[in-house]
Amino acid sequence: MKIKAKIKDDVTEVKLLLDSPMAGKEEAALKKIEEDYLTHVTAKVGGKVVWEASTGPFLSKNPYFKFEFKGAKKGDKLVIETINNKGKTDKDEAAIK
């Protein structure tokens, strides 16, 4: 997971690259691999959700997201949490610059 978060004019811009094969049932059968895709992505600052997305195998491998929100300050920690189709969770964080 790669996270870049920058504040410009009171708006925080986030660029997020996630690591997942995003292989659904059909693609997994075709490639003879296990089904593995993200189902939910959440971004939090100070415990407050600032962005979230419900996803599925319709996204490309290693999906990229770009989003903006207001209310953060430089130095705040942006925490990204993901959940995959098997319930496995992953978490990473980055300081907002």
Residue frames as a rotation matrix with the C-alpha (Angstrom) as fourth column:
MET 1
0.591 0.806 0.000 0.00
0.806 -0.591 0.000 0.00
0.000 0.000 -1.000 0.00
LYS 2
-0.646 -0.748 0.154 1.38
0.751 -0.658 -0.043 3.41
0.133 0.088 0.987 -0.97
ILE 3
0.505 0.819 -0.272 -0.14
0.861 -0.502 0.084 6.56
-0.068 -0.277 -0.958 0.49
LYS 4
-0.757 -0.611 0.230 0.58
0.616 -0.786 -0.061 10.19
0.218 0.095 0.971 -0.35
ALA 5
0.409 0.894 -0.182 -1.40
0.904 -0.370 0.213 12.95
0.123 -0.251 -0.960 1.38
LYS 6
-0.739 -0.666 0.101 -0.81
0.665 -0.745 -0.049 16.66
0.108 0.031 0.994 0.87
ILE 7
0.231 0.800 -0.554 -2.68
0.770 -0.498 -0.398 19.76
-0.594 -0.335 -0.731 2.02
LYS 8
-0.853 -0.366 0.372 -3.20
0.516 -0.697 0.497 22.63
0.077 0.616 0.784 -0.40
ASP 9
-0.706 0.580 0.405 -5.58
-0.435 -0.807 0.399 25.52
0.559 0.106 0.822 0.33
ASP 10
-0.435 0.488 0.757 -7.20
-0.838 0.089 -0.539 23.67
-0.330 -0.868 0.371 3.29
VAL 11
0.737 0.632 -0.238 -8.00
-0.675 0.677 -0.292 20.63
-0.023 0.376 0.926 1.10
THR 12
-0.170 -0.770 0.615 -6.15
-0.585 0.581 0.566 17.35
-0.793 -0.263 -0.549 1.62
GLU 13
0.490 0.225 -0.843 -5.47
-0.847 0.351 -0.399 15.45
0.206 0.909 0.362 -1.57
VAL 14
0.082 -0.397 0.914 -4.80
-0.529 0.760 0.378 11.73
-0.845 -0.514 -0.148 -1.17
LYS 15
0.214 -0.110 -0.971 -3.26
-0.875 0.421 -0.241 9.39
0.435 0.900 -0.006 -3.72
LEU 16
0.085 -0.027 0.996 -3.62
-0.751 0.656 0.081 5.75
-0.655 -0.755 0.035 -2.73
LEU 17
-0.034 -0.164 -0.986 -2.21
-0.811 0.581 -0.068 2.68
0.584 0.797 -0.153 -4.46
LEU 18
0.392 0.283 0.876 -3.42
-0.797 0.579 0.170 -0.63
-0.459 -0.765 0.452 -3.02
ASP 19
-0.654 -0.669 -0.353 -1.80
-0.753 0.624 0.211 -4.05
0.079 0.403 -0.912 -3.45
SER 20
-0.107 0.656 0.747 -4.38
-0.342 0.681 -0.648 -6.66
-0.934 -0.325 0.152 -4.46
PRO 21
-0.909 -0.243 0.338 -4.85
0.189 0.482 0.856 -9.05
-0.371 0.842 -0.392 -7.39
MET 22
-0.368 0.864 -0.343 -8.58
-0.696 -0.501 -0.514 -8.15
-0.616 0.050 0.786 -7.46
ALA 23
-0.873 -0.003 -0.487 -9.35
-0.355 0.689 0.632 -11.60
0.334 0.725 -0.603 -8.87
GLY 24
-0.069 0.941 0.331 -13.04
-0.959 0.030 -0.282 -12.51
-0.276 -0.337 0.900 -8.86
LYS 25
0.285 0.314 0.905 -14.59
-0.287 0.929 -0.232 -15.92
-0.914 -0.194 0.355 -9.43
GLU 26
0.975 0.172 0.142 -14.27
0.082 0.317 -0.945 -16.00
-0.207 0.933 0.295 -13.21
GLU 27
0.554 -0.830 -0.057 -10.76
-0.668 -0.403 -0.625 -14.56
0.496 0.385 -0.778 -13.39
ALA 28
-0.032 -0.544 0.839 -9.56
-0.904 0.373 0.207 -16.86
-0.425 -0.752 -0.504 -10.59
ALA 29
0.545 0.304 0.781 -10.90
-0.027 0.938 -0.346 -19.93
-0.838 0.168 0.520 -12.42
LEU 30
0.986 -0.160 -0.042 -9.36
-0.056 -0.083 -0.995 -18.80
0.156 0.984 -0.091 -15.70
LYS 31
0.286 -0.942 0.175 -5.94
-0.713 -0.331 -0.618 -18.12
0.641 0.052 -0.766 -14.15
LYS 32
0.448 -0.020 -0.894 -6.20
0.358 0.920 0.158 -21.08
0.819 -0.391 0.419 -11.73
ILE 33
-0.777 -0.596 0.201 -5.63
0.076 -0.407 -0.910 -18.85
0.625 -0.692 0.362 -8.72
GLU 34
-0.473 0.594 -0.650 -7.60
0.871 0.207 -0.445 -18.18
-0.129 -0.777 -0.616 -5.56
GLU 35
0.401 0.660 0.635 -10.35
0.597 -0.714 0.365 -15.56
0.694 0.233 -0.681 -5.46
ASP 36
-0.154 -0.482 -0.862 -8.85
0.930 -0.366 0.038 -12.49
-0.334 -0.796 0.505 -3.82
TYR 37
-0.275 0.099 0.956 -10.20
0.521 -0.821 0.234 -8.97
0.808 0.562 0.175 -3.99
LEU 38
-0.985 -0.071 -0.159 -10.81
0.171 -0.581 -0.796 -5.99
-0.036 -0.810 0.585 -1.71
THR 39
-0.196 0.980 0.047 -14.38
0.887 0.157 0.435 -5.42
0.419 0.126 -0.899 -0.54
HIS 40
0.861 0.505 -0.057 -13.99
0.474 -0.757 0.451 -2.27
0.185 -0.415 -0.891 1.53
VAL 41
-0.321 -0.934 0.158 -11.51
0.789 -0.356 -0.501 0.61
0.524 -0.036 0.851 1.86
THR 42
0.797 0.570 -0.200 -11.70
0.572 -0.607 0.552 3.23
0.193 -0.554 -0.810 4.62
ALA 43
-0.320 -0.855 0.408 -9.64
0.511 -0.519 -0.685 6.37
0.798 -0.010 0.603 5.26
LYS 44
0.720 0.538 -0.438 -9.62
0.640 -0.272 0.719 7.93
0.267 -0.798 -0.540 8.73
VAL 45
-0.355 -0.755 0.551 -8.03
0.166 -0.631 -0.757 10.96
0.920 -0.177 0.350 10.36
GLY 46
-0.783 -0.008 0.623 -8.17
-0.572 -0.385 -0.724 11.16
0.245 -0.923 0.296 14.15
GLY 47
-0.847 0.441 0.297 -10.55
0.199 0.781 -0.592 8.19
-0.494 -0.442 -0.749 14.23
LYS 48
0.096 0.898 -0.430 -13.06
-0.285 -0.389 -0.876 9.99
-0.954 0.207 0.218 11.97
VAL 49
-0.069 -0.040 0.997 -13.92
0.801 0.594 0.079 8.48
-0.595 0.804 -0.009 8.58
VAL 50
-0.206 -0.074 -0.976 -13.05
-0.300 -0.944 0.135 10.97
-0.931 0.321 0.172 5.83
TRP 51
-0.084 0.185 -0.979 -13.56
-0.992 0.074 0.099 8.64
0.090 0.980 0.178 2.85
GLU 52
-0.387 -0.067 0.920 -14.71
-0.298 0.953 -0.056 5.09
-0.873 -0.296 -0.389 2.21
ALA 53
-0.182 0.296 -0.938 -15.49
-0.976 0.058 0.208 2.82
0.116 0.953 0.279 -0.71
SER 54
0.305 0.293 0.906 -17.18
-0.273 0.938 -0.212 -0.53
-0.912 -0.183 0.366 -1.18
THR 55
-0.203 -0.510 -0.836 -15.29
-0.962 -0.053 0.266 -2.37
-0.180 0.859 -0.480 -3.89
GLY 56
0.628 0.378 0.681 -15.27
-0.251 0.926 -0.282 -5.73
-0.737 0.006 0.676 -5.61
PRO 57
-0.051 -0.722 0.690 -13.55
0.503 0.578 0.642 -7.75
-0.863 0.379 0.334 -8.32
PHE 58
0.754 0.415 0.509 -14.66
0.644 -0.315 -0.698 -5.22
-0.129 0.854 -0.505 -10.95
LEU 59
0.800 -0.531 -0.279 -11.56
-0.478 -0.845 0.239 -3.10
-0.363 -0.058 -0.930 -10.22
SER 60
0.626 -0.653 -0.427 -8.21
-0.263 0.339 -0.903 -3.66
0.734 0.677 0.041 -11.89
LYS 61
0.456 -0.591 -0.665 -5.26
0.808 0.588 0.031 -5.30
0.373 -0.552 0.746 -10.18
ASN 62
-0.464 -0.675 -0.574 -3.56
0.869 -0.471 -0.149 -2.98
-0.171 -0.568 0.805 -7.63
PRO 63
0.388 0.757 0.526 -6.29
0.841 -0.524 0.132 -0.32
0.376 0.391 -0.840 -7.72
TYR 64
-0.795 -0.607 0.021 -5.45
0.580 -0.769 -0.268 3.37
0.179 -0.201 0.963 -7.52
PHE 65
0.391 0.912 -0.122 -7.68
0.906 -0.359 0.224 5.90
0.160 -0.199 -0.967 -5.79
LYS 66
-0.818 -0.509 0.269 -7.48
0.448 -0.856 -0.257 9.67
0.361 -0.090 0.928 -5.62
PHE 67
0.305 0.949 -0.078 -9.74
0.787 -0.205 0.582 11.65
0.537 -0.239 -0.809 -3.30
GLU 68
-0.644 -0.438 0.627 -9.93
0.079 -0.854 -0.514 14.94
0.761 -0.281 0.585 -1.39
PHE 69
0.350 0.760 -0.548 -11.34
0.804 0.056 0.592 16.04
0.480 -0.648 -0.592 1.94
LYS 70
0.024 -0.271 0.962 -11.26
-0.231 -0.938 -0.259 19.05
0.973 -0.216 -0.085 4.28
GLY 71
0.827 0.416 0.379 -10.54
-0.378 -0.087 0.922 19.40
0.416 -0.905 0.085 7.98
ALA 72
0.691 -0.646 -0.324 -7.06
0.719 0.660 0.219 17.92
0.072 -0.384 0.920 8.40
LYS 73
0.843 -0.527 -0.105 -3.84
-0.482 -0.828 0.286 19.64
-0.238 -0.191 -0.952 9.44
LYS 74
0.295 -0.838 -0.460 -0.23
-0.498 0.276 -0.822 19.04
0.816 0.471 -0.336 8.45
GLY 75
-0.675 -0.653 0.342 1.20
-0.662 0.332 -0.672 16.26
0.326 -0.681 -0.656 10.56
ASP 76
0.205 0.810 0.549 -2.14
-0.872 0.406 -0.274 14.49
-0.444 -0.423 0.790 11.13
LYS 77
-0.821 -0.450 0.353 -2.03
-0.289 0.859 0.423 10.75
-0.493 0.245 -0.835 10.49
LEU 78
0.095 0.787 -0.609 -4.14
-0.994 0.108 -0.016 9.36
0.053 0.607 0.793 7.68
VAL 79
-0.586 -0.216 0.781 -5.01
-0.410 0.911 -0.056 5.71
-0.699 -0.353 -0.622 8.40
ILE 80
-0.126 0.497 -0.859 -6.09
-0.942 0.210 0.260 3.44
0.310 0.842 0.442 5.54
GLU 81
-0.464 0.078 0.882 -7.86
-0.445 0.841 -0.308 0.17
-0.766 -0.535 -0.356 6.35
THR 82
-0.331 0.352 -0.876 -8.83
-0.874 0.235 0.425 -2.51
0.355 0.906 0.230 3.84
ILE 83
-0.103 0.354 0.930 -10.90
-0.484 0.799 -0.357 -5.69
-0.869 -0.487 0.089 4.05
ASN 84
-0.771 -0.169 -0.614 -10.77
-0.632 0.310 0.710 -8.45
0.071 0.936 -0.346 1.44
ASN 85
0.026 0.878 -0.478 -13.37
-0.751 0.332 0.570 -11.04
0.660 0.344 0.668 0.42
LYS 86
-0.009 -0.095 -0.995 -12.07
0.357 0.929 -0.092 -13.50
0.934 -0.356 0.026 3.03
GLY 87
0.893 0.431 -0.129 -12.30
0.291 -0.334 0.896 -11.02
0.343 -0.838 -0.424 5.90
LYS 88
0.054 -0.950 -0.306 -8.55
0.998 0.042 0.046 -10.36
-0.031 -0.308 0.951 6.06
THR 89
0.958 0.262 -0.112 -7.77
0.269 -0.962 0.047 -6.82
-0.096 -0.075 -0.993 7.11
ASP 90
-0.085 -0.978 0.189 -4.78
0.963 -0.130 -0.237 -4.61
0.256 0.162 0.953 6.37
LYS 91
0.895 0.330 -0.298 -3.88
0.419 -0.853 0.311 -1.22
-0.152 -0.403 -0.902 7.79
ASP 92
-0.215 -0.951 0.224 -1.30
0.958 -0.250 -0.141 1.42
0.190 0.184 0.964 6.95
GLU 93
0.745 0.448 -0.494 -0.82
0.556 -0.826 0.090 5.08
-0.367 -0.342 -0.865 7.78
ALA 94
-0.206 -0.772 0.602 0.97
0.893 -0.399 -0.206 8.17
0.399 0.495 0.772 6.54
ALA 95
-0.273 0.035 -0.961 1.53
0.596 -0.779 -0.198 11.65
-0.755 -0.627 0.192 7.88
ILE 96
0.681 0.537 0.498 -0.24
0.730 -0.452 -0.512 14.43
-0.049 0.713 -0.700 5.98
LYS 97
-0.399 -0.911 -0.100 2.27
0.864 -0.410 0.291 16.87
-0.306 0.030 0.951 4.50
